[in-house]
């Protein structure tokens, strides 16, 4: 099996699931898969993908995994009880061969776990079909990255589960980073964090902020999401995602109360230097010392880019870096750009706008146009 556990997922799947479980237990959603890379025919590996996805319905969360989550200090007993009995169901997933499509529907606190697993499955099955480990130079590239990292003092995290070449490769990389990269500070993968003995990290994803568009008026959704997160986690997990509706809209919503109560922000689209400078200026405008805050950069990073960002903001604001594809799928051939986005919530359209062209995803074009107008966002 490609997926080893229901917790072979990003940590923020569990943190968002807990909030849905407590605040919106009847909230339903629809996730849709999309391959943004042109000319990729996934129908050729449809049978293997389908088999691996259905295998996930046999998985359970083990007691020792529940104990690991409990030690993180952010999960409640009632949620951990729910998680210990969680089973995913085949009827939550529809997989079509031609055209290749995957759709997931159901209660949000349950189906959110499918997203990371499906992306990891598609990636591993696809690359197994076109390449072999012995024909790659991934390990040589990894050694170069480890060497470059010696000039970085900021924390570096693995955010690559959804884009990994394989489970085995992610395991190998994490073991090497743990022993040989001094600035390496953890992974978003819950299962591997426990297995290897490294910190697990993560807070929220775009889906959570988008889901609030079905709860309150869309123009109030981002601020509602950020305030509700503070209430649920009482100031813990305090990194706010900055680009779901565009950076300018985020900064308008990120008022003095939120800016003071969140530890920092995560940049996941747009020019990282420009975003960082705007965030620093925003803190200054609110009378907040930027050196007491943090920016987590996580958009398509490589090590030369990390060095550039690190040097630009050193002594100005704390930085850390989440690396995905460049750590977990580099050297096996051209990576594919695949996503699984929330497109409906409570039978209403929801969307992400982003600060990078082409990253938005919404089935309702009229709603997408409305959202752009409401938040003064460009195409």
C-alpha positions as MATLAB code, in Angstrom:
seq = 'XXXXXXXXXXXXXXXXXXXXXXXXXXXXXXXXXXXXXXXXXXXXXXXXXXXXXXXXXXXXXXXXXXXXXXXXXXXXXXXXXXXXXXXXXXXXXXXXXXXXXXXXXXXXXXXXXXXXXXXXXXXXXXXXXXXXXXXXXXXXXXXXXXXXXXXXXXXXXXXXXXXXXXXXXXXXXXXXXXXXXXXXXXXXXXXXXXXXXXXXXXXXXXXXXXXXXXXXXXXXXXXXXXXXXXXXXXXXXXXXXXXXXXXXXXXXXXXXXXXXXXXXXXXXXXXXXXXXXXXXXXXXXXXXXXXXXXXXXXXXXXXXXXXXXXXXXXXXXXXXXXXXXXXXXXXXXXXXXXXXXXXXXXXXXXXXXXXXXXXXXXXXXXXXXXXXXXXXXXX';
ca = [
       0.000    0.000    0.000;
       1.200    3.489   -0.829;
      -0.544    5.137    2.131;
       0.624    3.593    5.388;
      -1.787    5.202    7.843;
      -4.733    7.594    8.050;
      -2.099    9.922    9.495;
       0.214    9.605    6.474;
      -1.070   13.112    5.731;
      -0.268   16.745    6.456;
      -0.706   17.772   10.089;
      -3.151   20.522    9.132;
      -5.603   17.897    7.946;
      -6.121   16.934   11.587;
      -6.125   20.492   12.938;
      -8.739   21.608   10.402;
     -10.740   18.423   10.956;
     -10.914   19.171   14.676;
     -12.240   22.665   14.063;
     -14.881   21.357   11.647;
     -15.751   18.627   14.168;
     -16.325   21.129   16.967;
     -17.731   24.139   15.126;
     -19.405   22.749   11.986;
     -20.096   19.002   12.417;
     -22.785   19.057    9.688;
     -20.699   20.990    7.155;
     -20.404   19.159    3.845;
     -17.883   19.714    1.104;
     -16.745   18.728   -2.361;
     -13.092   18.392   -3.342;
     -12.054   18.097   -6.966;
      -8.724   16.859   -8.353;
      -6.910   18.793  -11.075;
      -3.660   18.223  -12.924;
      -2.331   21.622  -13.984;
       0.499   20.147  -16.073;
      -0.571   19.850  -19.733;
      -0.461   16.601  -21.713;
      -0.440   14.247  -18.743;
      -2.674   11.228  -19.366;
      -3.545    9.773  -15.980;
      -6.184    7.511  -17.484;
      -3.356    5.094  -18.328;
      -2.810    4.445  -14.624;
      -6.471    4.708  -13.615;
      -6.756    1.119  -12.349;
      -3.730    1.382  -10.048;
      -4.798    4.772   -8.699;
      -8.305    3.494   -8.039;
      -6.971    0.405   -6.244;
      -4.680    2.449   -4.005;
      -7.402    4.971   -3.153;
      -9.808    2.194   -2.162;
      -7.060    0.606   -0.041;
      -7.265    3.682    2.192;
     -10.693    2.614    3.418;
      -9.020   -0.243    5.309;
      -6.853    2.110    7.366;
      -7.387    2.990   11.019;
      -5.638    5.320   13.434;
      -3.670    3.218   15.900;
      -3.548    3.856   19.648;
       0.136    4.828   19.529;
      -0.732    7.402   16.845;
      -3.496    8.848   19.009;
      -0.973    9.099   21.847;
       1.437   10.938   19.533;
      -1.258   13.443   18.567;
      -2.221   13.906   22.195;
       1.360   14.905   22.980;
       1.124   17.812   20.511;
      -1.049   19.642   23.035;
      -3.658   20.940   20.595;
      -6.213   18.133   20.299;
      -9.139   17.559   22.639;
     -10.195   14.223   24.104;
     -13.525   14.165   22.260;
     -11.821   14.744   18.910;
      -9.191   12.086   19.557;
     -12.002    9.668   20.442;
     -13.630   10.457   17.107;
     -10.347   10.015   15.254;
      -9.681    6.637   16.862;
     -12.883    5.359   15.251;
     -12.586    7.134   11.904;
     -12.985    5.097    8.720;
     -12.983    6.545    5.236;
     -15.614    5.211    2.824;
     -15.565    4.309   -0.868;
     -18.811    6.163   -1.474;
     -17.040    9.409   -0.566;
     -14.882    9.131   -3.701;
     -15.860    9.086   -7.382;
     -13.056    8.235   -9.819;
     -13.621    8.490  -13.580;
     -11.203    7.175  -16.187;
     -11.857    9.200  -19.338;
     -11.625   12.053  -18.769;
      -9.617   11.333  -15.646;
     -11.425   12.892  -12.685;
     -11.533   12.449   -8.932;
     -14.212   13.975   -6.726;
     -14.655   13.617   -2.965;
     -17.836   14.545   -1.096;
     -19.058   14.196    2.476;
     -18.774   15.763    5.914;
     -15.766   18.061    6.062;
     -14.327   16.729    9.318;
     -14.058   13.311    7.643;
     -13.260   13.888    3.992;
     -10.514   16.462    4.509;
      -8.107   13.535    5.057;
      -8.616   12.297    1.498;
      -6.889   15.285   -0.112;
      -3.260   14.611    0.876;
      -3.615   10.859    0.425;
      -5.068   11.097   -3.072;
      -2.353   13.490   -4.231;
       0.400   11.250   -2.826;
      -1.172    8.217   -4.517;
      -1.514    9.863   -7.932;
       2.064   11.111   -7.805;
       3.616    7.794   -6.803;
       1.588    5.694   -9.248;
       2.312    8.100  -12.117;
       6.059    8.200  -11.494;
       6.238    4.439  -11.015;
       4.803    4.177  -14.523;
       7.417    6.407  -16.179;
      10.648    6.118  -14.202;
      12.720    3.980  -11.882;
      14.801    4.994   -8.892;
      17.999    3.583  -10.412;
      17.692    5.927  -13.409;
      17.590    9.171  -11.422;
      20.043   11.601   -9.854;
      17.804   12.555   -6.943;
      20.284   11.549   -4.251;
      23.093   13.632   -5.770;
      20.760   16.630   -5.849;
      19.780   16.027   -2.244;
      23.438   16.122   -1.180;
      23.861   19.491   -2.942;
      20.853   20.861   -1.036;
      22.188   19.648    2.277;
      25.458   21.438    1.509;
      23.660   24.685    0.569;
      21.579   24.573    3.753;
      24.668   25.079    5.913;
      24.404   28.827    5.177;
      20.808   29.017    6.459;
      20.109   29.593   10.146;
      16.306   29.756    9.818;
      14.214   26.604   10.318;
      13.520   24.480    7.245;
      10.549   22.100    7.165;
       9.384   19.337    4.848;
       5.983   20.163    3.316;
       6.274   17.606    0.509;
       3.917   14.694    1.263;
       1.405   15.660   -1.429;
       4.104   15.968   -4.089;
       6.490   13.202   -3.009;
       8.000   10.773   -5.501;
       7.113    7.981   -3.113;
       6.680    7.116    0.532;
      10.077    5.374    0.484;
      11.829    8.451   -0.901;
      10.244   10.774    1.656;
      11.365    8.426    4.443;
      14.920    8.393    3.036;
      15.078   12.183    2.714;
      13.753   12.812    6.221;
      16.266   10.402    7.770;
      19.112   12.211    6.020;
      17.849   15.685    6.897;
      17.440   14.711   10.544;
      21.082   13.668   10.849;
      22.831   16.011    8.413;
      20.949   19.313    8.080;
      21.290   21.418   11.258;
      18.496   23.836   10.313;
      16.010   21.047    9.532;
      13.187   21.424   12.043;
      10.420   18.970   11.172;
       7.859   17.654    8.717;
       4.174   18.194    8.050;
       3.700   14.419    7.748;
       2.195   13.126   10.993;
       2.978    9.447   10.465;
       6.607    9.965    9.461;
       7.206   12.503   12.226;
       6.301    9.838   14.776;
       8.130    7.019   12.989;
      11.403    8.925   12.523;
      11.281   10.967   15.718;
      11.135   14.534   14.398;
       8.754   17.435   15.135;
       5.454   17.639   13.272;
       4.391   21.069   12.023;
       1.429   22.783   10.368;
      -1.593   24.955   11.013;
      -4.260   25.678    8.377;
      -4.732   25.309    4.614;
      -6.620   27.293    1.990;
      -9.591   24.936    2.208;
     -10.383   26.131    5.745;
     -10.511   29.816    4.882;
     -12.452   29.059    1.698;
     -14.979   26.971    3.628;
     -16.032   30.011    5.653;
     -17.466   31.505    2.435;
     -20.368   29.105    2.980;
     -20.835   30.169    6.610;
     -20.876   33.979    6.477;
     -20.943   36.585    3.722;
     -17.850   35.993    1.559;
     -16.464   39.471    2.309;
     -16.428   38.557    6.029;
     -15.240   34.969    5.562;
     -11.491   35.424    5.953;
     -11.709   37.472    9.137;
     -14.261   35.012   10.527;
     -11.953   32.103    9.758;
      -8.945   33.741   11.407;
     -10.862   34.717   14.555;
     -12.499   31.303   14.891;
      -9.099   29.630   14.619;
      -7.840   31.701   17.544;
     -10.867   30.649   19.577;
     -10.431   26.952   18.768;
      -6.709   26.828   19.473;
      -6.427   29.610   22.053;
      -3.491   31.246   20.316;
      -1.621   28.017   19.502;
      -0.921   27.030   15.867;
      -0.617   30.766   15.275;
       0.466   31.050   11.642;
      -2.166   32.720    9.429;
      -2.342   31.783    5.742;
      -2.065   35.012    3.779;
      -3.065   34.353    0.177;
      -6.434   32.580    0.009;
      -8.122   35.770   -1.209;
      -5.007   37.673   -2.192;
      -2.446   39.405    0.022;
      -4.058   42.861   -0.095;
      -7.395   41.461    1.076;
      -5.615   39.503    3.790;
      -3.818   42.555    5.126;
      -7.094   44.506    5.226;
      -8.580   41.737    7.361;
      -5.439   41.152    9.437;
      -6.185   43.944   11.886;
      -4.358   44.849   15.081;
      -6.124   42.189   17.138;
      -5.288   39.379   14.709;
      -1.767   40.613   13.983;
      -0.937   40.703   17.679;
      -2.484   37.334   18.484;
      -1.036   35.385   15.569;
       2.624   34.418   15.715;
       3.029   35.242   12.040;
       1.870   34.507    8.500;
       2.523   31.958    5.733;
       3.321   33.069    2.183;
       2.238   30.548   -0.453;
       1.950   32.564   -3.678;
       3.204   35.769   -5.249;
       6.741   37.124   -5.198;
       8.170   36.138   -1.789;
      10.337   39.247   -1.372;
       7.475   41.577   -2.283;
       5.072   39.713    0.003;
       7.569   39.786    2.847;
       8.125   43.514    2.487;
       4.373   44.177    2.526;
       3.925   42.064    5.640;
       6.771   43.865    7.427;
       5.288   47.240    6.471;
       1.879   46.103    7.736;
       3.279   45.169   11.136;
       5.047   48.524   11.359;
       1.830   50.370   10.447;
       0.114   48.642   13.381;
       2.899   49.559   15.787;
       4.149   45.973   15.983;
       7.866   45.187   15.989;
       8.385   42.828   12.994;
      11.324   41.127   14.714;
       8.807   39.598   17.141;
       6.855   38.017   14.267;
       7.468   35.342   11.670;
       6.905   34.628    7.974;
       6.776   31.014    6.813;
       7.640   30.906    3.098;
       6.264   27.838    1.311;
       5.691   28.572   -2.388;
       7.687   26.387   -4.801;
      10.934   26.910   -2.912;
      14.404   25.748   -3.851;
      17.570   26.333   -1.870;
      18.960   29.296   -3.871;
      15.594   31.042   -3.349;
      15.673   30.226    0.355;
      19.145   31.767    0.669;
      17.962   34.910   -1.117;
      14.905   35.312    1.128;
      16.864   34.452    4.263;
      19.485   37.105    3.553;
      16.902   39.749    2.630;
      14.922   39.504    5.874;
      17.658   38.552    8.333;
      17.357   40.817   11.363;
      14.071   42.296   10.066;
      11.552   39.520   10.694;
      11.907   35.871   11.685;
      11.729   33.492    8.731;
      11.214   29.792    8.197;
      10.786   27.731    5.045;
       8.516   24.866    4.022;
       9.825   22.925    1.024;
       7.704   20.519   -0.984;
       8.492   19.296   -4.484;
      12.126   20.410   -4.500;
      12.905   18.054   -1.613;
      10.510   15.206   -2.249;
      10.336   14.944   -6.052;
      13.469   16.352   -7.648;
      15.631   14.256   -9.926;
      13.047   11.727  -11.108;
      11.912   13.610  -14.206;
       9.728   16.669  -14.529;
       7.312   16.870  -11.564;
       3.612   17.228  -12.268;
       1.532   19.996  -10.737;
      -1.480   18.346   -9.141;
      -3.955   19.780   -6.643;
      -7.128   18.733   -4.859;
      -9.188   21.812   -4.038;
     -12.385   22.473   -2.129;
     -14.887   23.754   -4.703;
     -18.173   23.505   -2.772;
     -19.204   23.725    0.843;
     -22.749   23.185    2.105;
     -23.778   22.984   -1.583;
     -22.474   26.499   -2.213;
     -19.471   27.398   -4.395;
     -16.264   28.404   -2.635;
     -12.958   29.463   -4.123;
      -9.332   30.406   -3.597;
      -8.049   33.481   -5.439;
      -4.274   33.361   -4.696;
      -1.543   35.844   -5.625;
      -0.240   33.755   -8.529;
      -2.007   33.351  -11.904;
      -3.640   29.974  -12.463;
      -3.776   28.853   -8.840;
      -7.445   29.639   -8.340;
      -9.950   26.806   -8.662;
     -13.719   27.115   -8.732;
     -16.450   25.352  -10.703;
     -18.740   28.411  -10.681;
     -17.202   31.098  -12.889;
     -19.843   33.648  -11.928;
     -19.027   33.159   -8.258;
     -15.304   33.447   -9.001;
     -15.904   36.745  -10.799;
     -18.034   37.962   -7.876;
     -15.322   37.026   -5.393;
     -12.660   38.862   -7.392;
     -14.825   41.969   -7.432;
     -15.633   41.718   -3.711;
     -11.950   41.571   -2.801;
     -10.627   43.828   -5.589;
      -8.548   40.931   -6.890;
      -7.125   40.850  -10.412;
      -7.295   37.783  -12.645;
];
